[in-house]
Amino acid sequence: MRAAGAAASGRPLPLVAVPEHAPVLEEIFADAPMTDAANRRVNANLLRNVAGEAPAEGPAQGAECAPLHTQTVAATPPVRETCTTGGMSPPLMHTMRLVGHVARLRTLRDSGVTSAEIADGIRDGTLWRPKKGWVATRLADRDQVRAVTAGARIGCVSALRRWGVWSGDGDALHLHVATTTGGLDRHVPPSMTVEAVPLPHPSIVNTYGNDLDPIRRCDENGPVIHWSEQRFEGALDWIVSIEDALAQAVRCQSSEHAVACIDSALHVGAISLTQWERIRETLPRRLERLDERKDARAGSGNETKARLRLLDEGFRVQPQFFLLGAGTVDMLVEDCVIVEVDSEAHHGSPAQRRKDRVRILVAQLYGIPTVSIGPESFTDENWQLVMGAIHRQVADARQLKQARRVIVRG
């Protein structure tokens, strides 16, 4: 995960290449081209913008060409392409990276790729056909192929993963299907099953995508289907826009997970507050309270869940509280107890464990106890244990504080 608050601060984000992602971190620009029929006029201009050329024409009515991320982006040196490119032309290779390694033939041609270049790539084996009218590189992953062969796009929480946004605990593949779509093939033939590592959305690779944890594959069970029309621009051929993905997730997930998705999208910088307001305007009235409960300071989905449960219990909670000498703690409860939400991924290294121990010791110097919880704490049974511990620590801290006042006055 990225450091808490990095996106919100506007500081340049670290561009540390994750080994699994290295093959596709070259020459990706900050916003992905739009590929629906109404948006195809924008494709060529977006690609020209990357090359520093003047646009051939203005954007389609209502189209947004600005990148999703406005923070400063550090320059990154080209990363060597480690997969076999064979006879694939540089323009075709570049375009396939921009569109996420899977695209309709129509999209590639609208972006300036010739039929001869595509044919050469297929003949060389660097491109293949997952479906009639589509091509993919060998870096296309299984979930992308399942979506394309089903006649759908990756949507909801499955799409949010590609932006590094909290996607809940489940691993079902969520697919967006337009209401005008006819048949839907939910099964991928074995010959089309691929094992490439899922990659971040191409629009974030040069901002914070390089610093994401590896993206989890979805399971191979039947997908969850979202029948709806897309409300926002910016979709690629195989995945909905970040706004549509979040709008679907908010409707699909429980209240707790929905708020966690919103918090996470704002925290990592996948969306801005302006974008969230546009999404919120499309939501039914029953979901209005989600907006009141969001807090972009939350560093993880589990932090959001813990905060919401503590608030529902009647506690005052300050997320991402800075304690002098100890640094930032996940949350301070009732001004007297620290709650840390740990994970194996981010608290498992020796260096991180040493840092955690120092933070706890410094907090104890202040007379502030620490309660540490992990992913296993959120089951109904274990959460009762967490609540019992926090109630006891808060009560003891209040009694100790009162006793000290009596001693000082006496």
VOGU-3710 file (C-alpha; in Angstrom, 3 decimals, decimal comma):
1> mraagaaasg> 0,000/0,000/0,000  1,052/3,593/-0,484  1,998/5,729/2,458  -1,060/7,189/4,154  -2,037/10,599/2,903  0,485/10,735/0,046  -2,138/11,411/-2,589  -3,961/13,967/-0,496  -0,773/15,936/0,243  0,100/16,573/-3,398
11> rplplvavpe> 3,676/15,373/-2,894  5,328/13,460/-5,752  4,526/9,797/-5,391  7,239/7,119/-5,333  7,606/5,157/-8,543  8,926/1,859/-7,240  8,355/-0,837/-9,840  6,660/-3,986/-8,604  8,522/-6,859/-10,327  5,348/-8,463/-11,640
21> hapvleeifa> 4,321/-5,190/-13,257  7,697/-4,214/-14,718  7,031/-5,386/-18,313  4,351/-2,777/-18,910  5,570/0,274/-17,027  7,052/1,975/-20,093  5,507/4,934/-21,895  2,091/4,796/-20,207  0,337/8,138/-20,038  -1,846/9,527/-17,261
31> dapmtdaanr> -5,287/8,967/-18,758  -6,653/6,000/-20,679  -8,399/6,484/-24,041  -12,164/6,146/-24,208  -13,434/3,430/-26,485  -17,240/3,497/-26,678  -18,739/4,714/-29,942  -19,588/8,127/-28,461  -16,014/8,555/-27,233  -13,967/7,239/-30,128
41> rvnanllrnv> -13,230/10,731/-31,452  -11,265/11,355/-28,257  -8,920/8,368/-28,726  -6,719/9,813/-31,417  -6,329/13,133/-29,607  -5,382/11,435/-26,338  -2,697/9,442/-28,088  -1,441/12,554/-29,882  -1,257/14,356/-26,544  1,099/11,662/-25,287
51> ageapaegpa> 3,378/12,225/-28,262  3,291/15,986/-27,672  1,389/16,643/-30,909  -1,473/19,063/-31,317  -4,925/17,451/-31,287  -6,485/16,948/-34,689  -9,915/18,008/-33,454  -11,723/19,060/-30,309  -13,064/16,458/-27,894  -16,534/15,032/-28,241
61> qgaecaplht> -19,274/16,994/-26,522  -19,004/16,491/-22,773  -15,830/14,405/-23,011  -13,172/14,951/-20,364  -9,579/14,650/-21,502  -7,977/15,723/-18,228  -6,169/12,949/-16,316  -7,763/11,542/-13,182  -4,732/12,491/-11,114  -3,476/16,038/-10,680
71> qtvaatppvr> -0,581/15,457/-8,305  3,006/15,950/-9,417  4,371/12,925/-11,259  8,075/12,160/-11,069  9,812/11,233/-14,297  10,446/7,536/-14,631  13,040/5,945/-16,913  11,771/3,494/-19,519  11,461/-0,045/-18,227  12,748/-2,732/-20,532
81> etcttggmsp> 10,000/-4,788/-22,167  10,713/-8,351/-21,045  7,963/-10,120/-22,964  8,559/-11,162/-26,560  7,588/-8,350/-28,894  8,717/-10,074/-32,058  7,573/-8,193/-35,117  5,069/-5,965/-33,296  5,605/-2,380/-34,439  6,497/0,236/-31,793
91> plmhtmrlvg> 3,240/2,195/-32,409  1,174/-0,957/-31,947  3,154/-2,000/-28,859  2,699/1,476/-27,385  -1,023/1,558/-28,115  -1,612/-1,875/-26,601  -0,034/-0,655/-23,377  -2,246/2,410/-23,358  -5,434/0,386/-23,711  -4,485/-2,260/-21,153
101> hvarlrtlrd> -3,295/-5,065/-23,477  -6,797/-5,970/-24,688  -8,789/-4,040/-27,281  -11,284/-4,180/-30,083  -9,791/-4,018/-33,573  -11,973/-0,953/-34,155  -10,356/0,835/-31,215  -6,844/0,152/-32,505  -7,690/1,336/-36,009  -9,309/4,498/-34,642
111> sgvtsaeiad> -6,038/5,088/-32,756  -3,974/4,937/-35,947  -2,842/1,304/-35,939  -2,957/-0,278/-39,383  -4,465/-3,647/-40,256  -1,062/-4,730/-41,541  0,556/-4,023/-38,141  -2,137/-6,044/-36,374  -1,774/-8,916/-38,843  2,004/-8,931/-38,336
121> girdgtlwrp> 1,532/-9,127/-34,548  -0,881/-12,037/-34,846  1,361/-13,833/-37,320  4,354/-13,339/-35,025  2,445/-14,642/-31,984  2,774/-11,471/-29,915  -0,943/-10,795/-30,407  -3,769/-13,313/-30,205  -7,540/-13,270/-30,686  -9,543/-13,886/-27,489
131> kkgwvatrla> -12,719/-13,239/-29,478  -13,725/-12,246/-32,991  -12,991/-8,558/-33,481  -10,573/-8,395/-30,525  -6,831/-8,793/-29,991  -4,725/-9,112/-26,857  -1,058/-9,297/-25,946  0,427/-12,109/-23,883  0,195/-9,812/-20,839  -3,598/-9,903/-20,847
141> drdqvravta> -4,774/-11,698/-17,702  -7,514/-14,247/-17,076  -10,070/-11,789/-15,699  -9,706/-9,540/-18,733  -10,198/-12,502/-21,056  -13,254/-13,708/-19,133  -14,850/-10,269/-19,429  -14,122/-9,911/-23,125  -15,274/-13,405/-24,097  -18,466/-12,916/-22,063
151> garigcvsal> -19,274/-9,729/-23,969  -18,869/-7,619/-20,820  -16,514/-5,257/-19,013  -14,855/-5,731/-15,635  -16,872/-3,632/-13,191  -17,708/-2,889/-9,555  -15,144/-4,047/-6,950  -13,233/-6,141/-9,511  -12,557/-2,959/-11,466  -11,687/-0,975/-8,327
161> rrwgvwsgdg> -8,777/-3,356/-7,694  -7,132/-2,107/-10,871  -6,928/1,355/-9,286  -5,629/0,010/-5,961  -8,962/0,743/-4,276  -10,418/-1,400/-1,473  -12,474/-4,163/-3,057  -13,927/-6,002/-0,082  -13,179/-9,500/1,106  -14,723/-11,510/-1,742
171> dalhlhvatt> -12,991/-12,620/-4,916  -15,928/-13,100/-7,302  -15,490/-11,505/-10,716  -17,933/-8,606/-11,139  -18,898/-7,841/-14,727  -20,728/-4,861/-16,189  -23,141/-5,697/-18,991  -25,089/-3,091/-20,927  -28,848/-3,550/-20,813  -28,865/-3,650/-24,625
181> tggldrhvpp> -26,557/-6,676/-24,710  -28,146/-9,852/-26,039  -26,630/-13,165/-24,968  -23,980/-13,428/-22,279  -21,353/-16,169/-22,257  -20,248/-16,633/-18,637  -17,652/-19,329/-19,303  -14,168/-19,072/-20,794  -13,073/-22,038/-22,902  -10,035/-23,811/-21,384
191> smtveavplp> -7,934/-22,889/-24,415  -8,405/-19,230/-23,531  -7,428/-19,530/-19,869  -4,322/-17,423/-19,222  -2,145/-17,003/-16,148  -0,654/-13,527/-16,622  -0,423/-11,379/-13,500  -3,262/-8,804/-13,278  -1,913/-5,331/-13,932  -3,005/-1,893/-12,686
201> hpsivntygn> -5,257/0,253/-14,831  -3,027/1,954/-17,440  -4,157/5,419/-16,291  -2,328/5,092/-12,935  0,912/3,360/-13,873  2,874/6,617/-14,012  1,327/8,002/-10,821  0,854/5,483/-8,032  0,219/2,206/-9,886  3,848/1,116/-9,581
211> dldpirrcde> 3,586/1,165/-5,795  0,499/-1,033/-5,439  0,416/-4,432/-3,834  -0,009/-7,254/-6,376  -3,596/-7,313/-7,617  -5,545/-10,396/-6,538  -7,028/-12,567/-9,252  -10,756/-13,167/-9,079  -11,924/-16,702/-8,423  -13,134/-18,954/-11,229
221> ngpvihwseq> -16,696/-19,312/-9,994  -19,635/-17,759/-11,795  -19,364/-13,979/-12,128  -21,605/-11,368/-10,511  -23,431/-9,529/-13,304  -24,317/-5,830/-13,149  -26,893/-5,007/-15,827  -26,792/-1,244/-16,294  -25,793/1,561/-18,595  -22,543/3,408/-18,047
231> rfegaldwiv> -23,110/6,876/-16,601  -19,574/8,227/-16,948  -16,980/8,533/-19,690  -13,520/7,014/-19,595  -14,178/3,291/-20,001  -11,746/1,069/-21,848  -12,984/-1,791/-23,994  -12,567/-4,295/-21,147  -13,191/-2,226/-17,985  -15,604/0,486/-16,868
241> siedalaqav> -14,462/3,934/-15,744  -13,400/4,495/-12,142  -16,596/6,506/-11,519  -18,855/3,745/-12,835  -16,890/1,121/-10,881  -17,335/3,034/-7,613  -21,004/3,795/-8,319  -21,626/0,084/-8,885  -19,692/-0,925/-5,753  -21,609/1,506/-3,543
251> rcqssehava> -24,870/-0,071/-4,689  -23,575/-3,642/-4,563  -21,683/-3,817/-1,264  -22,824/-3,612/2,343  -22,913/-0,149/3,919  -19,625/-0,826/5,724  -17,792/-1,998/2,619  -19,349/0,755/0,487  -17,923/3,458/2,762  -14,570/1,635/2,738
261> cidsalhvga> -14,570/1,765/-1,082  -15,328/5,495/-1,057  -12,669/6,231/1,578  -10,080/4,197/-0,296  -10,794/5,773/-3,697  -10,394/9,251/-2,208  -7,371/8,294/-0,110  -5,288/6,835/-2,944  -6,307/9,603/-5,342  -8,255/7,386/-7,752
271> isltqwerir> -11,041/9,998/-7,676  -11,303/13,604/-6,575  -13,992/15,087/-4,347  -15,519/16,641/-7,463  -15,767/13,230/-9,089  -17,278/11,791/-5,925  -19,934/14,529/-5,945  -20,872/13,547/-9,500  -21,150/9,914/-8,424  -23,175/10,826/-5,329
281> etlprrlerl> -25,727/12,675/-7,464  -26,532/9,411/-9,258  -27,155/7,407/-6,069  -30,591/6,638/-4,636  -31,717/8,504/-1,519  -31,275/5,408/0,660  -27,502/5,694/0,161  -27,160/9,381/1,079  -25,818/8,594/4,548  -22,748/6,972/3,026
291> derkdarags> -21,500/10,428/2,066  -21,792/11,610/5,682  -19,717/8,658/6,912  -16,835/8,860/4,453  -13,362/9,921/5,597  -10,494/9,991/3,113  -7,926/9,821/5,929  -8,510/6,073/6,358  -5,374/4,207/5,295  -7,124/0,917/4,494
301> gnetkarlrl> -10,534/-0,651/4,143  -10,192/-2,361/7,510  -9,404/1,000/9,121  -12,693/2,303/7,742  -14,561/-0,718/9,064  -13,021/-0,325/12,520  -13,780/3,408/12,586  -17,421/2,889/11,620  -17,930/0,181/14,244  -16,333/2,305/16,956
311> ldegfrvqpq> -18,475/5,296/16,008  -21,578/3,108/16,089  -20,529/2,022/19,582  -20,590/5,663/20,662  -16,846/6,355/20,782  -15,150/9,496/19,502  -12,546/8,520/16,896  -9,721/10,540/15,324  -8,314/8,708/12,256  -4,618/8,979/11,354
321> ffllgagtvd> -3,728/10,818/14,555  -0,203/12,246/14,778  1,459/11,595/18,132  4,698/13,494/18,661  7,603/11,086/18,818  5,492/8,122/17,759  4,354/9,265/14,345  0,910/8,669/12,868  -1,298/6,037/14,480  -4,332/4,534/12,771
331> mlvedcvive> -6,826/6,066/15,187  -7,128/7,612/18,624  -10,260/6,658/20,554  -11,705/9,000/23,204  -8,369/10,858/23,350  -6,912/8,063/25,474  -6,567/4,744/23,578  -4,731/4,029/20,322  -6,191/1,452/17,949  -3,855/0,034/15,324
341> vdseahhgsp> -5,257/-2,008/12,427  -2,499/-4,398/11,353  -2,121/-6,575/8,281  0,333/-9,302/7,374  1,323/-7,441/4,220  2,272/-4,163/5,905  3,271/-5,205/9,415  5,148/-8,434/8,707  8,666/-7,205/7,974  11,283/-6,979/10,758
351> aqrrkdrvri> 11,697/-3,246/10,093  7,966/-2,613/10,379  7,707/-4,670/13,566  10,548/-2,649/15,112  8,771/0,553/14,123  5,525/-0,705/15,663  7,269/-1,568/18,934  8,853/1,880/19,171  5,495/3,527/18,504  3,833/1,510/21,267
361> lvaqlygipt> 6,602/2,360/23,734  6,409/6,079/22,956  2,618/5,982/23,351  3,071/4,308/26,743  5,347/7,158/27,794  2,326/9,382/27,235  0,233/6,955/29,271  -1,765/5,900/26,177  -2,401/2,147/25,776  -2,512/0,536/22,324
371> vsigpesftd> -5,021/-2,062/21,096  -3,858/-3,882/17,941  -6,344/-5,700/15,725  -5,971/-7,608/12,465  -8,119/-8,898/9,600  -9,310/-11,809/11,754  -10,773/-9,349/14,282  -13,744/-8,413/12,102  -15,760/-11,604/12,515  -18,781/-11,218/14,802
381> enwqlvmgai> -17,227/-13,342/17,557  -13,800/-11,713/17,451  -15,216/-8,201/17,244  -16,961/-8,713/20,578  -13,514/-9,411/22,036  -12,157/-6,236/20,430  -15,024/-4,173/21,833  -14,516/-5,620/25,294  -10,816/-4,772/25,229  -11,379/-1,208/24,015
391> hrqvadarql> -14,152/-0,534/26,532  -11,865/-1,755/29,337  -8,866/0,261/28,152  -10,939/3,434/27,791  -12,487/2,967/31,255  -9,076/2,329/32,853  -7,530/5,317/31,086  -10,318/7,592/32,313  -9,967/6,346/35,893  -6,203/6,822/35,801
401> kqarrvivrg> -6,618/10,317/34,397  -9,073/11,192/37,176  -6,760/9,735/39,839  -3,866/11,831/38,599  -6,000/14,965/38,827  -6,900/14,152/42,425  -3,228/13,622/43,316  -2,197/16,902/41,669  -4,980/18,865/43,417  -4,367/17,174/46,740
//
